[in-house]
Amino acid sequence: MSNDDLSDHKADDRIALVTGANGGLGRWCVLGLAKAKVTVVLGCRSPERGQATVAWIRRRIPDARLEVLALDLATLSSVRESAERFVAQHDKLDILINNAGVMMLPAALTHDGFEQQFAINYLSHYALTAHLWPLLMASVEPRVVSVSSLMANQGHIRLGDLGGIRGYSRTQAYAQSKLACLLFARELSRRAQANNVVLISAAAHPGFANTGLQRRTGRANLGRVGEYAMLAANLAFAQPAQRGAIPLLEAALAPGLANGAYLGPSGPGELWGHRAKLARLPRAARDDEVAAELWDLSATLSGVQPPL
């Protein structure tokens, strides 16, 4: 599916929530959903940046139905409170795109005491899905899209130290968080099917896309020199975020999508592409036992879980 195809999807009353919606992949996901006539709630840490994205989209789609929801994935209490506000304002949720993320940051713990990449990229999205479960179940055909990365191929789940920084490697912590997103998507799909719950749980990755995360990663690791180096690499090799968002939008909108599908760019190595295709699932993401253990541990760490 290309961006030009997205307007072919017709929706009357669907409601979507996109996390990390004020920039990068999230912004293009909101635009694609708005083209499909979906009402979109932009989950943003900064409401001001969220409103700027709303203005950006309405310059392109004047009648877009958009809302901003303050959402800070760095704290589980904010996730819970934001979900409560969403529930108070809506009676269903048709599409949840768990997109927001950070990348290869120096070692640090969140307010809740978890390594920040694991918490923001994965655990808070697990909790958000659980908090919004009643509204997902109120939808006729709910979808949950978990955003992963090619870096998940290098990931390893450290079940004994999921929320810590023992022997911390910023690269491995990022890879683990994105592998966790894949395992969650598959376990959610498996549990939904086992319990005869109507829900599509899909995952997607953007390939090598210029989302802005790389520049911030370079700045965090090597200062301005690193930022400029990553900017040059993005300009030379990365596809624009607009194309990187295509697999995410396909996972959210494509009719007849198989439960448990994992999508990525259609080009060589899944690095680039104008369309989406089924992506290669890393071997570590096929471990059903680890997926089940991760689910149970995530419920313990977050204090909430989808009732499956």
Salt bridges, closest charged atoms under 4 A:
ASP5 OD2 - ARG275 NH1 3.05
ASP13 OD1 - LYS92 NZ 3.44
GLU67 OE1 - HIS90 NE2 2.91
GLU81 OE2 - ARG80 NH2 3.92
GLU84 OE2 - ARG80 NE 3.95
ASP94 OD2 - LYS92 NZ 3.19
ASP161 OD2 - ARG158 NH2 3.55
ASP161 OD1 - ARG166 NH1 3.94
GLU187 OE2 - ARG190 NH2 2.73
GLU187 OE2 - ARG191 NE 2.72
GLU227 OE2 - ARG215 NH2 3.16
GLU227 OE2 - ARG219 NH2 2.95
GLU227 OE1 - ARG224 NH1 2.52
GLU270 OE1 - HIS205 NE2 2.78
ASP288 OD1 - ARG186 NH1 3.21
ASP296 OD1 - ARG191 NH2 3.67
